[in-house]
Amino acid sequence: MGLADHTMAMSPKSPETPENLNPTPPETAPVPGPPPSSISVALGNLFLLIILVSLVSIPFLVYFTDTGSRAKAEFRKMLRAPAAKVPSASELEAARRRVSELEHKVELLEAREAAAKAQTAPVPAPTPPPAKAALPAPPVPELLPRREYDVAKLFNGLSVRTVLDLSEGATATKERITPGAYEFEVTLKVAVPKANTSLAELSALNPSLPSVLPGLPSLLGSAKVSPFFAKIYSLKHERIKATATRLDQLETRHNYFDCETILDLTHPGTGQKAVLIQAEMDVVADGSDGDRMPTIDDYISLSAYYQPTTSYGWAKKTRTENPLLPRLAKELAEVEAEYAIKGLPPERNRYLNDRRAELKRLLADLASRSYLIAEADPFIVLPLSIVRRDVEATHLPAIGDHAVVIHGGKVYPAICGDSGPSWKTGEASLLLARTIDANAGPYQRPVSDLKVTYLIFPGSAAPTHDAPDLTAISSRCRELLNGLGGLGEGVTLHPWRDIIAERRAVRESNASLVEAKRHLTKIANREAAANAALLKARETHTAAEEALDKAKAVSPAPEPVTLEPLQKALEETAKLLATAQASAQAAATAKRKATGLADLVTANDGTIRTATHSAYPVPRSETTDVALAKLEESKKALGELAKL
């Protein structure tokens, strides 16, 4: 039945007439009505044609398009539903919306493919604009829309893959209060690394290892993975569990994979033990000591992670104040003043109370103890899980133990001077970091890859802690390395720049310069006094000569007895003049010599300042050694000045 016939069947019945009274049954009898219009017939035929085309195209859509395959899966779900259930109008509408969403995703995939082709396709060289009519550069097109990325990467390096799992539910009113109807399920997949025990793999990370440590192959033959390796990664996992609901606080990919291996080594002949850690190198800038360094760089002490103390410390030996005490005392006064204010929020009160207690502890500590200085002392940081010895192990490093750091074919002697987070490895002092990379600092690590080898000697710490002696540290590390087979041919320990000595040289050189100027001024004044005495002696001698000549010119000529006193006075002034001349000459000679010595001290001061301000990696031979040699030369010059 066409559209016109359908219209006729649904039109109102006409009033009964005699023609209607016939034996034809009502349900089959034709109903008279107005003839159908041509427009209605055309619309009906068009609608019928659309339906026929749609029915013909559905099989092709189902079997030859991605959208069709997804729609086919949806229809299969409907077919698998109980036969008695007939889809309602709302369910059909939901199915249509889902097909629309799938079509949108297909369009998105096509857009991504087009974007990828656009990125890899060669870009023709742009036509240069006319010289007098410079055109603005066209904006860069956004190849991908800022929405619906299936794979993303968070700032901490965590890869994220999103899977949307849709299932048929009840009404919105019911599902709105159902907890599991709209939820976000997190499954964090982590590939737990295994400890590296292969010489080939270690050498691939640090190619200098075989040549630096010729005995390493035999050491690795009996090496065992330290239980601290598993402990450190288990602590990482606990942190991940604790922050699983805060993606912004999750451990970064970089920090999770920061330890390649921890191996317990024992030399088969000497029995010398060592712990080998293969990791990256982060920077620690902590520590302070008024005795050795009475000033501190604000760039370091005001950095975000700076701490004024280290795990390695000893009793103060001088009355020189720690440079941080005035700043901490001022902060304590400010904290106490704010804490005394009534009506502060409880959170602020708790913070102020905790900070006040911490500042009091620091002030008492820094007034009586000294610590390592990361800027001047070569040390590495041990995880607290190792320092606290949370696991049973045969090789137990401790604070104060000696260690060497191997990187780039060089061997750096050091000590274990501080402890850090239990789950983190690979930290070294600012001095060590800057020696490897001159650009290293509190906010920039020198080595990001796992290419640094830390070799720690358990049980090698001195009986008592004291200010580090760089020469003694190098000597002790050399002995311990010999117990592992020694260093390779041509390999030596790095000679540290002595930053403490360099800064002391600058201070003492400045004092020498002041002293030299004082001596020079004193000698110059002495010369001036000698010249003044010489001038006066000349005047006196001239006056004596004139008096004698005048007496001789009197007529008649005076008796010799009368001239005798004048003659003696002239002789005395002549002696005084000679003495004054000698004194003036000696003073002039002393001044010339003092000027030369003072100029030497001044030149040495400039050389010392240039040498000590040289940035890394300028070696010790051009910095510390030069500064100390020039300082010694200036001290000798001062001694000679003092004798003039």
DOZA-81333 format. One record per residue (C-alpha): residue in three letters; x, y, z; residue number from 1. Coordinates in steps of 0.1 Angstrom, whole numbers, m for minus. Layout:
% DOZA-81333
ALA	X	Y	Z	NUM;
...
% end
This chain:
% DOZA-81333
MET	0	0	0	1;
GLY	14	33	m11	2;
LEU	14	66	8	3;
ALA	m18	77	m10	4;
ASP	m36	45	m1	5;
HIS	m24	48	35	6;
THR	m38	83	36	7;
MET	m71	72	24	8;
ALA	m73	44	49	9;
MET	m67	68	78	10;
SER	m91	95	66	11;
PRO	m125	100	85	12;
LYS	m155	80	74	13;
SER	m182	98	54	14;
PRO	m218	97	67	15;
GLU	m238	66	59	16;
THR	m256	66	25	17;
PRO	m277	39	8	18;
GLU	m246	30	m12	19;
ASN	m230	20	21	20;
LEU	m257	m5	29	21;
ASN	m243	m35	11	22;
PRO	m232	m69	21	23;
THR	m194	m60	20	24;
PRO	m179	m64	55	25;
PRO	m169	m31	71	26;
GLU	m132	m41	76	27;
THR	m127	m47	38	28;
ALA	m150	m23	22	29;
PRO	m133	7	5	30;
VAL	m138	41	21	31;
PRO	m146	68	m3	32;
GLY	m126	101	1	33;
PRO	m109	129	m17	34;
PRO	m84	118	m44	35;
PRO	m48	120	m33	36;
SER	m27	150	m44	37;
SER	4	147	m67	38;
ILE	26	162	m39	39;
SER	15	136	m14	40;
VAL	22	109	m39	41;
ALA	57	123	m46	42;
LEU	66	126	m10	43;
GLY	54	91	m3	44;
ASN	75	77	m31	45;
LEU	106	96	m19	46;
PHE	102	83	16	47;
LEU	98	48	3	48;
LEU	130	52	m19	49;
ILE	150	64	11	50;
ILE	139	34	32	51;
LEU	148	10	3	52;
VAL	183	26	m1	53;
SER	189	24	36	54;
LEU	180	m13	38	55;
VAL	203	m20	8	56;
SER	233	m1	23	57;
ILE	231	m15	58	58;
PRO	248	m49	49	59;
PHE	277	m30	32	60;
LEU	280	m7	62	61;
VAL	281	m36	86	62;
TYR	307	m57	67	63;
PHE	329	m31	50	64;
THR	334	m2	75	65;
ASP	349	1	110	66;
THR	317	18	122	67;
GLY	297	m10	108	68;
SER	318	m36	126	69;
ARG	313	m18	158	70;
ALA	276	m14	151	71;
LYS	274	m51	142	72;
ALA	289	m60	176	73;
GLU	263	m39	193	74;
PHE	235	m56	173	75;
ARG	249	m90	182	76;
LYS	247	m80	218	77;
MET	210	m72	213	78;
LEU	205	m105	195	79;
ARG	220	m124	224	80;
ALA	196	m107	247	81;
PRO	165	m128	258	82;
ALA	141	m132	229	83;
ALA	112	m121	249	84;
LYS	127	m86	254	85;
VAL	118	m61	227	86;
PRO	140	m30	225	87;
SER	121	1	237	88;
ALA	122	34	219	89;
SER	147	48	245	90;
GLU	170	18	240	91;
LEU	169	23	202	92;
GLU	177	60	207	93;
ALA	207	50	229	94;
ALA	219	26	202	95;
ARG	217	54	176	96;
ARG	237	77	199	97;
ARG	263	50	203	98;
VAL	266	45	166	99;
SER	270	83	163	100;
GLU	298	82	189	101;
LEU	316	54	170	102;
GLU	313	73	138	103;
HIS	329	103	156	104;
LYS	358	81	168	105;
VAL	363	68	132	106;
GLU	365	104	121	107;
LEU	390	111	149	108;
LEU	412	82	138	109;
GLU	411	94	102	110;
ALA	421	129	114	111;
ARG	451	114	133	112;
GLU	462	94	103	113;
ALA	460	126	82	114;
ALA	480	145	108	115;
ALA	507	118	108	116;
LYS	509	119	70	117;
ALA	510	157	71	118;
GLN	539	156	96	119;
THR	560	131	75	120;
ALA	552	146	41	121;
PRO	578	169	26	122;
VAL	570	205	30	123;
PRO	577	226	m1	124;
ALA	599	257	5	125;
PRO	578	288	10	126;
THR	578	315	m17	127;
PRO	597	345	m3	128;
PRO	575	375	2	129;
PRO	581	408	m17	130;
ALA	608	429	m2	131;
LYS	585	459	5	132;
ALA	555	439	17	133;
ALA	566	415	45	134;
LEU	538	391	52	135;
PRO	532	376	87	136;
ALA	540	339	91	137;
PRO	509	318	88	138;
PRO	498	302	121	139;
VAL	508	266	127	140;
PRO	477	244	122	141;
GLU	466	222	151	142;
LEU	468	188	137	143;
LEU	452	170	166	144;
PRO	423	183	186	145;
ARG	429	189	223	146;
ARG	405	161	234	147;
GLU	402	124	236	148;
TYR	438	112	235	149;
ASP	438	74	239	150;
VAL	475	74	251	151;
ALA	490	102	271	152;
LYS	520	108	293	153;
LEU	519	127	326	154;
PHE	546	151	337	155;
ASN	562	124	358	156;
GLY	567	101	328	157;
LEU	538	78	336	158;
SER	521	65	305	159;
VAL	483	65	306	160;
ARG	460	43	284	161;
THR	423	50	287	162;
VAL	397	23	280	163;
LEU	360	32	281	164;
ASP	340	2	292	165;
LEU	303	8	285	166;
SER	276	m16	297	167;
GLU	238	m15	296	168;
GLY	223	m2	329	169;
ALA	190	8	345	170;
THR	174	42	343	171;
ALA	194	73	350	172;
THR	176	79	382	173;
LYS	187	45	396	174;
GLU	222	46	382	175;
ARG	228	80	396	176;
ILE	228	66	431	177;
THR	246	33	422	178;
PRO	283	36	433	179;
GLY	296	13	405	180;
ALA	276	29	377	181;
TYR	302	56	371	182;
GLU	336	49	385	183;
PHE	373	53	376	184;
GLU	393	21	381	185;
VAL	432	25	383	186;
THR	455	m3	374	187;
LEU	491	8	376	188;
LYS	514	m15	358	189;
VAL	551	m14	368	190;
ALA	579	m35	354	191;
VAL	601	m42	385	192;
PRO	637	m41	373	193;
LYS	661	m69	381	194;
ALA	696	m62	393	195;
ASN	723	m61	367	196;
THR	752	m86	374	197;
SER	767	m87	339	198;
LEU	801	m72	332	199;
ALA	790	m66	296	200;
GLU	759	m47	306	201;
LEU	778	m27	333	202;
SER	805	m19	308	203;
ALA	778	m7	283	204;
LEU	767	18	309	205;
ASN	802	28	321	206;
PRO	827	18	294	207;
SER	856	28	315	208;
LEU	850	2	342	209;
PRO	871	m27	328	210;
SER	902	m4	323	211;
VAL	897	14	356	212;
LEU	892	m18	376	213;
PRO	911	m47	360	214;
GLY	900	m70	388	215;
LEU	863	m64	383	216;
PRO	857	m96	362	217;
SER	869	m118	391	218;
LEU	850	m97	416	219;
LEU	817	m101	396	220;
GLY	823	m139	394	221;
SER	815	m142	431	222;
ALA	793	m111	435	223;
LYS	759	m113	450	224;
VAL	730	m90	446	225;
SER	727	m69	478	226;
PRO	695	m73	498	227;
PHE	693	m35	498	228;
PHE	684	m36	461	229;
ALA	651	m54	468	230;
LYS	646	m33	499	231;
ILE	649	0	480	232;
TYR	624	m11	453	233;
SER	600	m24	479	234;
LEU	600	10	495	235;
LYS	593	26	461	236;
HIS	563	3	458	237;
GLU	550	13	492	238;
ARG	552	49	481	239;
ILE	534	41	449	240;
LYS	506	24	469	241;
ALA	503	54	492	242;
THR	500	79	463	243;
ALA	481	57	439	244;
THR	450	80	441	245;
ARG	472	112	436	246;
LEU	486	109	401	247;
ASP	505	142	406	248;
GLN	524	127	436	249;
LEU	533	94	420	250;
GLU	570	86	418	251;
THR	584	98	385	252;
ARG	595	73	359	253;
HIS	630	88	362	254;
ASN	632	84	400	255;
TYR	616	49	400	256;
PHE	643	35	376	257;
ASP	672	53	393	258;
CYS	692	22	404	259;
GLU	706	m3	380	260;
THR	721	m26	406	261;
ILE	736	m30	440	262;
LEU	762	m57	443	263;
ASP	782	m71	472	264;
LEU	818	m77	461	265;
THR	845	m96	479	266;
HIS	881	m100	466	267;
PRO	889	m137	467	268;
GLY	925	m131	477	269;
THR	925	m101	501	270;
GLY	890	m105	514	271;
GLN	885	m68	508	272;
LYS	847	m60	507	273;
ALA	830	m34	486	274;
VAL	795	m25	476	275;
LEU	790	m15	439	276;
ILE	760	8	431	277;
GLN	752	16	395	278;
ALA	730	47	393	279;
GLU	726	83	381	280;
MET	739	113	400	281;
ASP	717	139	417	282;
VAL	730	169	436	283;
VAL	730	176	473	284;
ALA	740	211	485	285;
ASP	736	207	522	286;
GLY	760	214	551	287;
SER	777	243	569	288;
ASP	808	249	590	289;
GLY	817	283	605	290;
ASP	851	271	615	291;
ARG	862	264	579	292;
MET	839	286	559	293;
PRO	826	316	577	294;
THR	805	328	547	295;
ILE	780	309	526	296;
ASP	765	315	492	297;
ASP	728	326	493	298;
TYR	722	308	460	299;
ILE	730	275	478	300;
SER	717	282	513	301;
LEU	683	296	500	302;
SER	677	268	476	303;
ALA	645	248	480	304;
TYR	661	216	493	305;
TYR	690	230	514	306;
GLN	696	217	549	307;
PRO	723	232	571	308;
THR	734	199	586	309;
THR	746	166	572	310;
SER	748	131	588	311;
TYR	785	135	592	312;
GLY	794	161	619	313;
TRP	818	169	647	314;
ALA	823	193	676	315;
LYS	832	229	668	316;
LYS	868	239	674	317;
THR	867	277	671	318;
ARG	845	305	682	319;
THR	837	316	647	320;
GLU	800	317	643	321;
ASN	781	296	618	322;
PRO	771	320	590	323;
LEU	735	307	592	324;
LEU	729	316	629	325;
PRO	719	353	624	326;
ARG	694	344	597	327;
LEU	678	315	617	328;
ALA	677	337	649	329;
LYS	658	364	629	330;
GLU	634	338	616	331;
LEU	628	324	650	332;
ALA	619	358	664	333;
GLU	594	364	635	334;
VAL	578	329	641	335;
GLU	574	335	678	336;
ALA	559	370	672	337;
GLU	533	355	648	338;
TYR	527	325	671	339;
ALA	518	349	699	340;
ILE	489	364	678	341;
LYS	456	352	690	342;
GLY	429	338	667	343;
LEU	452	322	640	344;
PRO	438	292	622	345;
PRO	447	259	638	346;
GLU	467	248	608	347;
ARG	489	279	609	348;
ASN	494	275	647	349;
ARG	505	239	642	350;
TYR	530	250	615	351;
LEU	544	278	636	352;
ASN	548	256	666	353;
ASP	566	229	646	354;
ARG	588	255	629	355;
ARG	597	271	662	356;
ALA	608	238	677	357;
GLU	629	230	646	358;
LEU	646	264	646	359;
LYS	655	261	683	360;
ARG	670	227	676	361;
LEU	690	240	646	362;
LEU	703	271	665	363;
ALA	716	249	694	364;
ASP	731	224	670	365;
LEU	749	249	647	366;
ALA	763	267	677	367;
SER	781	237	689	368;
ARG	788	214	659	369;
SER	803	216	624	370;
TYR	792	196	593	371;
LEU	804	188	559	372;
ILE	800	215	532	373;
ALA	786	201	499	374;
GLU	803	229	480	375;
ALA	837	220	493	376;
ASP	837	184	505	377;
PRO	836	153	482	378;
PHE	810	130	496	379;
ILE	781	108	485	380;
VAL	747	101	500	381;
LEU	735	68	513	382;
PRO	698	58	514	383;
LEU	684	58	549	384;
SER	674	21	543	385;
ILE	711	13	541	386;
VAL	722	36	570	387;
ARG	695	22	593	388;
ARG	704	m14	582	389;
ASP	668	m24	578	390;
VAL	678	m57	563	391;
GLU	704	m83	572	392;
ALA	735	m81	550	393;
THR	771	m91	550	394;
HIS	782	m58	534	395;
LEU	769	m28	555	396;
PRO	780	7	544	397;
ALA	779	34	570	398;
ILE	783	72	573	399;
GLY	820	80	572	400;
ASP	830	50	551	401;
HIS	853	57	521	402;
ALA	841	54	486	403;
VAL	851	62	450	404;
VAL	830	74	422	405;
ILE	839	62	386	406;
HIS	826	81	356	407;
GLY	841	90	323	408;
GLY	873	72	329	409;
LYS	881	91	361	410;
VAL	881	80	397	411;
TYR	870	105	424	412;
PRO	878	97	460	413;
ALA	851	105	486	414;
ILE	834	95	518	415;
CYS	798	86	527	416;
GLY	788	119	542	417;
ASP	750	121	543	418;
SER	718	101	543	419;
GLY	689	106	520	420;
PRO	654	92	512	421;
SER	653	54	519	422;
TRP	640	47	483	423;
LYS	665	68	464	424;
THR	701	62	452	425;
GLY	726	82	433	426;
GLU	733	115	451	427;
ALA	766	133	455	428;
SER	779	166	469	429;
LEU	779	198	449	430;
LEU	817	197	447	431;
LEU	817	162	431	432;
ALA	788	171	408	433;
ARG	805	203	395	434;
THR	837	185	389	435;
ILE	819	161	366	436;
ASP	797	188	350	437;
ALA	805	225	355	438;
ASN	769	234	350	439;
ALA	756	212	379	440;
GLY	738	229	407	441;
PRO	711	225	433	442;
TYR	685	224	405	443;
GLN	705	206	378	444;
ARG	720	171	380	445;
PRO	753	163	363	446;
VAL	743	128	351	447;
SER	708	117	343	448;
ASP	715	83	329	449;
LEU	725	53	350	450;
LYS	762	57	340	451;
VAL	778	64	374	452;
THR	795	37	394	453;
TYR	797	41	432	454;
LEU	822	18	450	455;
ILE	818	19	487	456;
PHE	841	2	512	457;
PRO	821	m10	543	458;
GLY	839	m6	576	459;
SER	865	18	563	460;
ALA	854	49	583	461;
ALA	878	65	608	462;
PRO	871	59	645	463;
THR	860	95	650	464;
HIS	846	121	627	465;
ASP	865	152	620	466;
ALA	869	179	593	467;
PRO	878	160	561	468;
ASP	914	159	550	469;
LEU	914	156	512	470;
THR	949	142	511	471;
ALA	941	116	537	472;
ILE	909	106	519	473;
SER	927	100	487	474;
SER	955	80	504	475;
ARG	930	58	522	476;
CYS	909	52	490	477;
ARG	940	42	471	478;
GLU	948	16	498	479;
LEU	913	2	497	480;
LEU	913	0	459	481;
ASN	946	m19	460	482;
GLY	927	m45	481	483;
LEU	904	m50	451	484;
GLY	933	m55	426	485;
GLY	942	m18	422	486;
LEU	936	7	394	487;
GLY	944	1	358	488;
GLU	975	13	341	489;
GLY	977	51	338	490;
VAL	946	56	360	491;
THR	950	78	390	492;
LEU	927	93	417	493;
HIS	914	127	409	494;
PRO	932	155	429	495;
TRP	905	176	445	496;
ARG	904	213	444	497;
ASP	906	225	480	498;
ILE	878	250	481	499;
ILE	883	257	518	500;
ALA	920	264	512	501;
GLU	912	285	481	502;
ARG	888	307	501	503;
ARG	912	309	530	504;
ALA	939	320	504	505;
VAL	916	348	492	506;
ARG	911	360	528	507;
GLU	947	358	538	508;
SER	958	374	505	509;
ASN	935	403	511	510;
ALA	950	406	546	511;
SER	985	404	531	512;
LEU	976	432	507	513;
VAL	964	454	535	514;
GLU	996	446	555	515;
ALA	1018	453	526	516;
LYS	1002	487	520	517;
ARG	1006	495	557	518;
HIS	1043	486	555	519;
LEU	1047	506	523	520;
THR	1031	536	539	521;
LYS	1053	533	570	522;
ILE	1085	531	549	523;
ALA	1073	560	527	524;
ASN	1067	581	558	525;
ARG	1102	572	570	526;
GLU	1117	583	537	527;
ALA	1098	616	539	528;
ALA	1111	621	575	529;
ALA	1147	613	563	530;
ASN	1144	638	535	531;
ALA	1130	664	558	532;
ALA	1160	658	582	533;
LEU	1184	660	553	534;
LEU	1169	694	543	535;
LYS	1172	707	578	536;
ALA	1208	695	581	537;
ARG	1217	712	549	538;
GLU	1201	744	561	539;
THR	1220	742	594	540;
HIS	1253	734	576	541;
THR	1248	763	552	542;
ALA	1241	787	581	543;
ALA	1273	775	599	544;
GLU	1293	781	567	545;
GLU	1278	816	563	546;
ALA	1285	825	600	547;
LEU	1322	814	596	548;
ASP	1326	833	563	549;
LYS	1311	864	579	550;
ALA	1334	862	609	551;
LYS	1364	859	586	552;
ALA	1354	889	566	553;
VAL	1356	913	596	554;
SER	1385	938	595	555;
PRO	1409	937	612	556;
ALA	1410	899	609	557;
PRO	1399	882	641	558;
GLU	1422	860	661	559;
PRO	1421	823	653	560;
VAL	1409	817	688	561;
THR	1378	837	680	562;
LEU	1370	817	649	563;
GLU	1376	783	666	564;
PRO	1340	778	679	565;
LEU	1325	787	645	566;
GLN	1349	762	629	567;
LYS	1338	735	652	568;
ALA	1301	743	647	569;
LEU	1307	740	609	570;
GLU	1323	706	614	571;
GLU	1294	693	635	572;
THR	1268	704	609	573;
ALA	1289	687	583	574;
LYS	1287	654	602	575;
LEU	1250	658	607	576;
LEU	1245	665	570	577;
ALA	1264	634	561	578;
THR	1243	613	585	579;
ALA	1211	628	571	580;
GLN	1222	621	536	581;
ALA	1230	585	544	582;
SER	1196	581	562	583;
ALA	1177	596	532	584;
GLN	1196	574	508	585;
ALA	1188	543	529	586;
ALA	1151	554	532	587;
ALA	1149	558	494	588;
THR	1164	523	489	589;
ALA	1140	508	514	590;
LYS	1111	525	497	591;
ARG	1121	512	463	592;
LYS	1124	477	477	593;
ALA	1091	480	496	594;
THR	1073	492	465	595;
GLY	1085	461	446	596;
LEU	1074	438	474	597;
ALA	1040	455	477	598;
ASP	1036	453	439	599;
LEU	1044	416	442	600;
VAL	1017	411	469	601;
THR	992	430	448	602;
ALA	1000	409	417	603;
ASN	997	377	437	604;
ASP	964	388	451	605;
GLY	950	392	416	606;
THR	964	358	406	607;
ILE	949	342	436	608;
ARG	915	357	429	609;
THR	916	347	393	610;
ALA	926	311	401	611;
THR	901	306	429	612;
HIS	872	320	408	613;
SER	879	297	379	614;
ALA	849	276	372	615;
TYR	850	238	370	616;
PRO	865	218	354	617;
VAL	897	238	357	618;
PRO	920	214	376	619;
ARG	937	218	410	620;
SER	971	225	394	621;
GLU	957	257	380	622;
THR	936	268	409	623;
THR	943	255	444	624;
ASP	980	249	439	625;
VAL	985	283	422	626;
ALA	966	301	450	627;
LEU	985	284	478	628;
ALA	1019	290	460	629;
LYS	1012	327	455	630;
LEU	999	331	490	631;
GLU	1032	316	504	632;
GLU	1051	340	481	633;
SER	1031	369	495	634;
LYS	1038	359	531	635;
LYS	1076	358	524	636;
ALA	1073	393	509	637;
LEU	1055	405	540	638;
GLY	1083	391	561	639;
GLU	1109	411	541	640;
LEU	1087	442	543	641;
ALA	1086	438	580	642;
LYS	1124	438	581	643;
LEU	1128	471	561	644;
% end
